[in-house]
Amino acid sequence: MRVVFAGTPEVALPALEAVAASRHDLVGVVTRPDAPAGRGRRLVASPVAQRAEELGLPVLRPEHPRDPDFQAALRALAPDCCPVVAYGALLPTSALEIPVHGWINLHFSVLPAWRGAAPVQHAVWAGDEVTGATTFRIVRELDAGPTYGLMTQTVRPDDTAGDLLARLAEGGSQLLVQTLDGIEDGSLEAREQPTDGVSLAPKITTADAEVDWSEPAVAVDRRVRACTPFPGAWSTLAGERIKLGPVRPVGRARLEPGVLETTKNDVFVGTGTGPVRLGRVKAFGKKEMAAADWARGVRLEPGTRLGGPVA
C-alpha cells in the first residue's frame, strides 16, 4: 500500500522506522509545525520531521489538518492508508476521508481503557498490572474507532511512565506494521469497541504532578512514577519548587506527612502511611542529583517538611 505516516514526538520514531522498513510504500510524512525550543526559543523541527527528512521523504507541516492546502497536498500523495502515532492534532472528517483505508492509529492502551492523551501515565498512576497498545481506525469520537489488533505489556513495579512508553513504542511499532499488512491482504477486519470498560486519560498537568504527602506511600510512588519524566513530579521546600525523581516505599518508622529524615546515604519523607525514600532531586536552577547529595547541600534541619505554597 501507499502510506503517509503521521506523528510528531520521539515516541513515534520506532513506528516510523518500522513502516519505512516494511513492504509498504512510504510516500510522505505529516507532522506538527516547527516549534520554539531551548533558551533561544528558535524554531526546531519535530523528531519525526527530522527523521523523515533524513529518509528523503516529503514532509507536510499543516497548522491544522483542516487547511485546504494541506488536504490538497495529501490527496496528491494518494495514500491508501495513513498510520498515526502521537500526531497531536484532531483530524476533521474531510481529512479522514482522503485515504482509502482511513487513518490507523497506534494507541498506547488496551482500548476501550484509557482513551485520551495520557494513557500510559494513567495506567501507571492507577496501578494497572497490565496495559498494552491497540491499533484502530480513527473516527470523530475520541479514540473510539473500531480496532484491528492489540498487544499487552506487563507494568513493572518500578516502571516510570517513560520506561513503559518506550517498551510500548517498540512493541507497538511491529503491531502497526502487522495491522497495515492485514488491511492490505484482507486478513484483518475492524471490530467495534465494547461499550463497557471505557476509561479516560486526559493530559496530566504540572498542577497534577504536585505530590500530596498526606496520601499513602503507594499513591505517592505511583504519582511520581506516572509523572516521570513529564511533567515531572514536584514538591516545595521553604516555598521553592523542587522536582523529584522516582521514590520507593520503605519499611521504616512512620514520619508525619512531608517530614524529612536524613541518614548518611538516604533521604526519607513521611506520607499518610509509611515513609518513602527519595531518589533524585532537582532544585530550581540546579543540576539533578542524588537525594542524599541534595540534602547535604541544603543542610536540612531536623523536622524540615516538604510541601506548602510556592513563594
C-alpha positions as a Markdown table, in Angstrom:
| # | Residue | x | y | z |
|---|---|---|---|---|
| 1 | Met | 0.0 | 0.0 | 0.0 |
| 2 | Arg | 1.0 | 3.6 | -0.4 |
| 3 | Val | 1.1 | 5.1 | 3.1 |
| 4 | Val | 1.6 | 8.5 | 4.6 |
| 5 | Phe | 2.8 | 8.4 | 8.2 |
| 6 | Ala | 1.6 | 10.9 | 10.8 |
| 7 | Gly | 3.4 | 11.6 | 14.0 |
| 8 | Thr | 5.4 | 14.2 | 15.9 |
| 9 | Pro | 7.4 | 13.3 | 19.1 |
| 10 | Glu | 10.3 | 10.9 | 19.7 |
| 11 | Val | 7.9 | 8.2 | 20.8 |
| 12 | Ala | 6.6 | 7.9 | 17.2 |
| 13 | Leu | 10.1 | 7.2 | 15.8 |
| 14 | Pro | 10.1 | 3.4 | 16.3 |
| 15 | Ala | 6.9 | 3.2 | 14.3 |
| 16 | Leu | 8.2 | 5.5 | 11.6 |
| 17 | Glu | 11.3 | 3.3 | 11.2 |
| 18 | Ala | 9.2 | 0.1 | 11.1 |
| 19 | Val | 6.8 | 1.5 | 8.5 |
| 20 | Ala | 9.8 | 2.7 | 6.4 |
| 21 | Ala | 11.4 | -0.8 | 6.6 |
| 22 | Ser | 8.1 | -2.6 | 5.8 |
| 23 | Arg | 6.8 | -3.8 | 2.4 |
| 24 | His | 4.6 | -0.7 | 2.2 |
| 25 | Asp | 5.5 | 2.3 | 0.1 |
| 26 | Leu | 6.0 | 5.2 | 2.5 |
| 27 | Val | 5.4 | 8.3 | 0.3 |
| 28 | Gly | 5.3 | 11.1 | 2.9 |
| 29 | Val | 5.0 | 12.2 | 6.5 |
| 30 | Val | 2.6 | 14.5 | 8.3 |
| 31 | Thr | 3.8 | 16.2 | 11.5 |
| 32 | Arg | 3.2 | 19.3 | 13.6 |
| 33 | Pro | 4.8 | 22.6 | 12.6 |
| 34 | Asp | 8.3 | 23.5 | 13.8 |
| 35 | Ala | 8.1 | 24.8 | 17.4 |
| 36 | Pro | 10.2 | 27.1 | 19.6 |
| 37 | Ala | 12.7 | 25.2 | 21.8 |
| 38 | Gly | 15.7 | 25.9 | 24.0 |
| 39 | Arg | 16.8 | 29.1 | 25.7 |
| 40 | Gly | 16.9 | 30.9 | 22.4 |
| 41 | Arg | 13.4 | 29.7 | 21.5 |
| 42 | Arg | 14.4 | 29.1 | 17.9 |
| 43 | Leu | 12.1 | 27.1 | 15.7 |
| 44 | Val | 13.0 | 23.4 | 15.7 |
| 45 | Ala | 11.6 | 20.6 | 13.6 |
| 46 | Ser | 9.8 | 17.7 | 15.3 |
| 47 | Pro | 11.7 | 14.5 | 15.8 |
| 48 | Val | 9.5 | 12.8 | 13.2 |
| 49 | Ala | 10.2 | 15.7 | 10.7 |
| 50 | Gln | 13.9 | 15.4 | 11.3 |
| 51 | Arg | 14.0 | 11.7 | 10.7 |
| 52 | Ala | 11.7 | 11.9 | 7.6 |
| 53 | Glu | 14.0 | 14.5 | 6.0 |
| 54 | Glu | 16.9 | 12.1 | 6.6 |
| 55 | Leu | 14.9 | 9.4 | 4.9 |
| 56 | Gly | 14.3 | 11.8 | 1.9 |
| 57 | Leu | 10.5 | 11.9 | 2.4 |
| 58 | Pro | 8.2 | 14.8 | 1.7 |
| 59 | Val | 7.1 | 16.4 | 5.0 |
| 60 | Leu | 3.8 | 18.1 | 5.4 |
| 61 | Arg | 3.5 | 20.5 | 8.4 |
| 62 | Pro | 0.0 | 21.9 | 8.5 |
| 63 | Glu | -1.0 | 24.4 | 11.1 |
| 64 | His | -4.2 | 22.4 | 11.3 |
| 65 | Pro | -5.2 | 19.4 | 9.2 |
| 66 | Arg | -8.4 | 21.1 | 8.1 |
| 67 | Asp | -6.2 | 23.5 | 6.0 |
| 68 | Pro | -7.3 | 23.1 | 2.3 |
| 69 | Asp | -3.7 | 23.4 | 1.0 |
| 70 | Phe | -2.7 | 20.5 | 3.3 |
| 71 | Gln | -5.6 | 18.3 | 2.2 |
| 72 | Ala | -4.8 | 19.0 | -1.4 |
| 73 | Ala | -1.1 | 18.0 | -0.8 |
| 74 | Leu | -2.2 | 14.9 | 0.9 |
| 75 | Arg | -4.6 | 13.9 | -1.9 |
| 76 | Ala | -1.7 | 14.4 | -4.4 |
| 77 | Leu | 0.3 | 11.8 | -2.4 |
| 78 | Ala | -2.6 | 9.4 | -3.0 |
| 79 | Pro | -2.3 | 7.4 | 0.2 |
| 80 | Asp | -4.2 | 4.1 | 0.6 |
| 81 | Cys | -3.7 | 4.4 | 4.4 |
| 82 | Cys | -2.3 | 6.8 | 7.0 |
| 83 | Pro | -0.7 | 5.1 | 10.0 |
| 84 | Val | -0.6 | 7.5 | 13.0 |
| 85 | Val | 1.4 | 7.6 | 16.2 |
| 86 | Ala | 1.1 | 10.6 | 18.6 |
| 87 | Tyr | 0.4 | 13.2 | 15.8 |
| 88 | Gly | -1.1 | 15.7 | 18.2 |
| 89 | Ala | -4.0 | 17.3 | 16.3 |
| 90 | Leu | -7.6 | 16.4 | 15.8 |
| 91 | Leu | -8.4 | 15.2 | 12.3 |
| 92 | Pro | -11.6 | 16.6 | 10.6 |
| 93 | Thr | -13.9 | 14.3 | 8.6 |
| 94 | Ser | -12.6 | 15.9 | 5.3 |
| 95 | Ala | -9.1 | 14.7 | 6.1 |
| 96 | Leu | -10.2 | 11.3 | 7.5 |
| 97 | Glu | -11.9 | 10.5 | 4.2 |
| 98 | Ile | -8.8 | 11.0 | 2.0 |
| 99 | Pro | -7.0 | 7.6 | 2.4 |
| 100 | Val | -9.0 | 4.6 | 1.1 |
| 101 | His | -8.4 | 2.6 | 4.3 |
| 102 | Gly | -8.5 | 5.6 | 6.7 |
| 103 | Trp | -6.1 | 6.7 | 9.4 |
| 104 | Ile | -4.9 | 3.8 | 11.5 |
| 105 | Asn | -3.8 | 4.9 | 15.0 |
| 106 | Leu | -1.4 | 3.1 | 17.3 |
| 107 | His | -2.8 | 4.0 | 20.8 |
| 108 | Phe | -0.8 | 3.0 | 23.9 |
| 109 | Ser | -3.5 | 1.2 | 25.9 |
| 110 | Val | -5.8 | -1.8 | 25.6 |
| 111 | Leu | -8.9 | 0.0 | 24.3 |
| 112 | Pro | -11.5 | 1.0 | 25.4 |
| 113 | Ala | -9.4 | 1.6 | 28.6 |
| 114 | Trp | -7.6 | 4.9 | 28.8 |
| 115 | Arg | -8.9 | 6.8 | 25.9 |
| 116 | Gly | -7.1 | 10.2 | 25.7 |
| 117 | Ala | -3.8 | 12.0 | 25.6 |
| 118 | Ala | -2.0 | 10.3 | 28.5 |
| 119 | Pro | -2.9 | 6.6 | 28.6 |
| 120 | Val | 0.5 | 5.3 | 29.8 |
| 121 | Gln | 0.7 | 7.8 | 32.7 |
| 122 | His | -2.8 | 7.0 | 33.8 |
| 123 | Ala | -2.1 | 3.2 | 33.7 |
| 124 | Val | 0.9 | 3.7 | 36.0 |
| 125 | Trp | -1.0 | 6.1 | 38.3 |
| 126 | Ala | -3.9 | 3.7 | 38.6 |
| 127 | Gly | -1.6 | 0.8 | 39.5 |
| 128 | Asp | -2.6 | -1.3 | 36.4 |
| 129 | Glu | -0.7 | -4.6 | 36.3 |
| 130 | Val | -1.1 | -5.0 | 32.6 |
| 131 | Thr | -1.5 | -2.5 | 29.8 |
| 132 | Gly | -0.7 | -2.6 | 26.1 |
| 133 | Ala | -1.2 | -1.0 | 22.7 |
| 134 | Thr | -4.1 | -1.1 | 20.2 |
| 135 | Thr | -4.4 | -0.2 | 16.5 |
| 136 | Phe | -7.8 | 1.3 | 15.5 |
| 137 | Arg | -9.3 | 3.3 | 12.7 |
| 138 | Ile | -9.7 | 7.0 | 13.7 |
| 139 | Val | -13.2 | 8.4 | 13.9 |
| 140 | Arg | -14.5 | 11.7 | 15.1 |
| 141 | Glu | -15.2 | 10.5 | 18.6 |
| 142 | Leu | -12.0 | 10.4 | 20.8 |
| 143 | Asp | -10.2 | 7.0 | 20.5 |
| 144 | Ala | -13.5 | 5.2 | 19.9 |
| 145 | Gly | -12.9 | 3.8 | 16.4 |
| 146 | Pro | -13.1 | 0.1 | 15.5 |
| 147 | Thr | -9.9 | -1.9 | 16.4 |
| 148 | Tyr | -7.7 | -4.1 | 14.4 |
| 149 | Gly | -5.1 | -5.6 | 16.8 |
| 150 | Leu | -3.6 | -5.3 | 20.2 |
| 151 | Met | -0.5 | -6.3 | 22.2 |
| 152 | Thr | -0.2 | -6.5 | 26.0 |
| 153 | Gln | 2.7 | -5.4 | 28.3 |
| 154 | Thr | 3.2 | -6.1 | 32.0 |
| 155 | Val | 3.6 | -3.0 | 34.1 |
| 156 | Arg | 6.6 | -3.5 | 36.3 |
| 157 | Pro | 6.5 | -2.3 | 39.9 |
| 158 | Asp | 9.3 | 0.3 | 39.3 |
| 159 | Asp | 8.2 | 1.4 | 35.9 |
| 160 | Thr | 8.0 | 5.1 | 35.2 |
| 161 | Ala | 5.7 | 6.3 | 32.5 |
| 162 | Gly | 8.8 | 6.9 | 30.4 |
| 163 | Asp | 10.1 | 3.4 | 30.8 |
| 164 | Leu | 6.7 | 1.8 | 30.0 |
| 165 | Leu | 6.1 | 4.1 | 27.0 |
| 166 | Ala | 9.5 | 3.2 | 25.5 |
| 167 | Arg | 8.6 | -0.5 | 25.6 |
| 168 | Leu | 5.2 | 0.1 | 24.2 |
| 169 | Ala | 6.6 | 2.2 | 21.4 |
| 170 | Glu | 9.0 | -0.5 | 20.3 |
| 171 | Gly | 6.5 | -3.4 | 20.5 |
| 172 | Gly | 3.7 | -1.3 | 19.1 |
| 173 | Ser | 5.7 | -0.4 | 16.0 |
| 174 | Gln | 5.5 | -4.0 | 14.9 |
| 175 | Leu | 1.8 | -4.2 | 15.7 |
| 176 | Leu | 1.2 | -1.2 | 13.5 |
| 177 | Val | 3.1 | -2.8 | 10.5 |
| 178 | Gln | 1.2 | -6.1 | 11.1 |
| 179 | Thr | -2.0 | -4.1 | 11.0 |
| 180 | Leu | -1.1 | -2.5 | 7.7 |
| 181 | Asp | -0.2 | -5.9 | 6.3 |
| 182 | Gly | -3.6 | -7.3 | 7.4 |
| 183 | Ile | -5.5 | -4.4 | 6.0 |
| 184 | Glu | -3.7 | -4.8 | 2.6 |
| 185 | Asp | -4.2 | -8.6 | 2.3 |
| 186 | Gly | -7.7 | -8.6 | 3.8 |
| 187 | Ser | -6.9 | -10.8 | 6.7 |
| 188 | Leu | -7.9 | -8.2 | 9.3 |
| 189 | Glu | -11.3 | -6.9 | 9.9 |
| 190 | Ala | -12.0 | -3.9 | 12.2 |
| 191 | Arg | -14.2 | -4.7 | 15.3 |
| 192 | Glu | -16.3 | -2.2 | 17.1 |
| 193 | Gln | -15.0 | -1.4 | 20.7 |
| 194 | Pro | -17.1 | -2.7 | 23.6 |
| 195 | Thr | -19.3 | -0.1 | 25.3 |
| 196 | Asp | -18.3 | -1.2 | 28.8 |
| 197 | Gly | -14.8 | -0.7 | 30.3 |
| 198 | Val | -14.3 | 2.8 | 28.9 |
| 199 | Ser | -12.0 | 5.0 | 30.9 |
| 200 | Leu | -10.5 | 8.4 | 30.1 |
| 201 | Ala | -6.9 | 9.5 | 30.2 |
| 202 | Pro | -6.8 | 13.3 | 29.9 |
| 203 | Lys | -3.5 | 15.2 | 29.8 |
| 204 | Ile | -1.6 | 15.4 | 33.1 |
| 205 | Thr | -0.7 | 18.9 | 34.1 |
| 206 | Thr | 2.0 | 20.4 | 36.2 |
| 207 | Ala | -0.6 | 21.0 | 38.9 |
| 208 | Asp | -1.5 | 17.3 | 38.9 |
| 209 | Ala | 2.2 | 16.4 | 39.4 |
| 210 | Glu | 2.5 | 18.1 | 42.8 |
| 211 | Val | 3.0 | 15.4 | 45.4 |
| 212 | Asp | 0.4 | 15.2 | 48.2 |
| 213 | Trp | 2.3 | 13.8 | 51.1 |
| 214 | Ser | -0.9 | 13.0 | 53.0 |
| 215 | Glu | -1.6 | 10.2 | 50.5 |
| 216 | Pro | -0.5 | 6.7 | 51.3 |
| 217 | Ala | 3.1 | 5.8 | 50.3 |
| 218 | Val | 1.8 | 3.6 | 47.4 |
| 219 | Ala | -0.2 | 6.5 | 45.9 |
| 220 | Val | 2.8 | 8.9 | 46.3 |
| 221 | Asp | 5.0 | 6.3 | 44.5 |
| 222 | Arg | 2.5 | 5.9 | 41.6 |
| 223 | Arg | 2.0 | 9.6 | 41.2 |
| 224 | Val | 5.8 | 10.3 | 41.0 |
| 225 | Arg | 6.4 | 7.4 | 38.5 |
| 226 | Ala | 3.4 | 8.4 | 36.4 |
| 227 | Cys | 4.8 | 12.0 | 36.1 |
| 228 | Thr | 8.3 | 10.8 | 35.2 |
| 229 | Pro | 9.8 | 12.2 | 33.0 |
| 230 | Phe | 6.9 | 14.5 | 32.1 |
| 231 | Pro | 5.7 | 16.8 | 33.5 |
| 232 | Gly | 7.9 | 15.9 | 36.4 |
| 233 | Ala | 6.7 | 15.3 | 40.0 |
| 234 | Trp | 7.4 | 18.1 | 42.4 |
| 235 | Ser | 7.0 | 19.5 | 45.9 |
| 236 | Thr | 8.3 | 22.6 | 47.7 |
| 237 | Leu | 10.9 | 23.3 | 50.3 |
| 238 | Ala | 10.7 | 26.7 | 52.1 |
| 239 | Gly | 8.4 | 27.9 | 49.2 |
| 240 | Glu | 10.9 | 26.9 | 46.5 |
| 241 | Arg | 9.8 | 24.2 | 44.0 |
| 242 | Ile | 11.9 | 21.1 | 43.7 |
| 243 | Lys | 11.5 | 18.2 | 41.1 |
| 244 | Leu | 11.5 | 14.7 | 42.4 |
| 245 | Gly | 12.6 | 11.5 | 40.7 |
| 246 | Pro | 11.1 | 8.1 | 41.5 |
| 247 | Val | 10.6 | 7.3 | 45.2 |
| 248 | Arg | 10.4 | 3.9 | 46.9 |
| 249 | Pro | 8.1 | 3.0 | 49.8 |
| 250 | Val | 10.2 | 1.5 | 52.6 |
| 251 | Gly | 9.6 | -0.3 | 55.9 |
| 252 | Arg | 10.7 | 2.3 | 58.5 |
| 253 | Ala | 9.1 | 4.0 | 61.4 |
| 254 | Arg | 6.3 | 6.4 | 60.5 |
| 255 | Leu | 7.0 | 10.0 | 59.8 |
| 256 | Glu | 4.5 | 12.8 | 59.6 |
| 257 | Pro | 3.4 | 13.6 | 56.1 |
| 258 | Gly | 6.1 | 15.7 | 54.3 |
| 259 | Val | 8.6 | 15.5 | 57.1 |
| 260 | Leu | 12.2 | 14.7 | 56.0 |
| 261 | Glu | 14.6 | 12.4 | 57.7 |
| 262 | Thr | 18.2 | 12.1 | 56.5 |
| 263 | Thr | 20.9 | 9.4 | 57.0 |
| 264 | Lys | 24.4 | 9.3 | 55.5 |
| 265 | Asn | 23.2 | 7.8 | 52.2 |
| 266 | Asp | 19.4 | 8.3 | 52.1 |
| 267 | Val | 16.6 | 10.8 | 52.5 |
| 268 | Phe | 13.1 | 9.7 | 53.7 |
| 269 | Val | 9.8 | 11.6 | 53.5 |
| 270 | Gly | 6.7 | 10.9 | 55.5 |
| 271 | Thr | 3.4 | 10.1 | 53.8 |
| 272 | Gly | -0.1 | 9.2 | 55.0 |
| 273 | Thr | 1.2 | 5.7 | 55.8 |
| 274 | Gly | 4.9 | 4.7 | 55.9 |
| 275 | Pro | 7.8 | 6.8 | 54.5 |
| 276 | Val | 9.3 | 6.8 | 51.0 |
| 277 | Arg | 12.9 | 7.0 | 50.1 |
| 278 | Leu | 13.7 | 9.9 | 47.7 |
| 279 | Gly | 15.6 | 9.1 | 44.5 |
| 280 | Arg | 16.7 | 12.1 | 42.5 |
| 281 | Val | 16.1 | 15.8 | 43.3 |
| 282 | Lys | 16.4 | 18.9 | 41.1 |
| 283 | Ala | 16.2 | 22.2 | 42.8 |
| 284 | Phe | 15.4 | 25.3 | 40.7 |
| 285 | Gly | 18.5 | 26.4 | 38.8 |
| 286 | Lys | 20.5 | 23.4 | 39.9 |
| 287 | Lys | 21.5 | 20.1 | 38.3 |
| 288 | Glu | 19.6 | 16.9 | 39.2 |
| 289 | Met | 21.4 | 14.9 | 41.9 |
| 290 | Ala | 21.0 | 12.1 | 44.3 |
| 291 | Ala | 18.7 | 13.0 | 47.2 |
| 292 | Ala | 21.5 | 12.5 | 49.8 |
| 293 | Asp | 23.8 | 14.9 | 47.9 |
| 294 | Trp | 21.0 | 17.4 | 47.7 |
| 295 | Ala | 20.2 | 17.1 | 51.4 |
| 296 | Arg | 23.8 | 17.7 | 52.3 |
| 297 | Gly | 23.9 | 20.8 | 50.1 |
| 298 | Val | 20.8 | 22.4 | 51.7 |
| 299 | Arg | 21.7 | 21.4 | 55.2 |
| 300 | Leu | 18.3 | 20.2 | 56.3 |
| 301 | Glu | 17.3 | 20.9 | 59.9 |
| 302 | Pro | 15.5 | 18.1 | 61.9 |
| 303 | Gly | 11.8 | 18.2 | 61.3 |
| 304 | Thr | 12.0 | 20.0 | 58.0 |
| 305 | Arg | 8.9 | 19.5 | 55.9 |
| 306 | Leu | 8.2 | 19.3 | 52.2 |
| 307 | Gly | 5.1 | 20.9 | 50.8 |
| 308 | Gly | 3.3 | 24.2 | 51.1 |
| 309 | Pro | 2.7 | 27.2 | 48.9 |
| 310 | Val | 5.2 | 28.3 | 46.3 |
| 311 | Ala | 6.9 | 31.6 | 47.2 |
